[in-house]
């Protein structure tokens, strides 16, 4: 895609970023994103985790980095 090209979500005024979900649970963030972009395929990825370089306009990645409970053996 050339630098001047606009993807379909841009042309339709679609949202491309959700800074308001920072600090929310993953499920809460998914609800907000899906309200704005119902066809989104949401991926949850650890910060620093591997991600592909392919560009998909229906994919939204949520990056997480908080341990919610103490890890334990068992």
Secondary structure, DSSP 8 states (H G I E B T S, - for coil): --TT---HHHHTT-----GGGTTS-HHHHHHHHHHH-TT-EEEEEETT--------TTEEEEEE----S-----
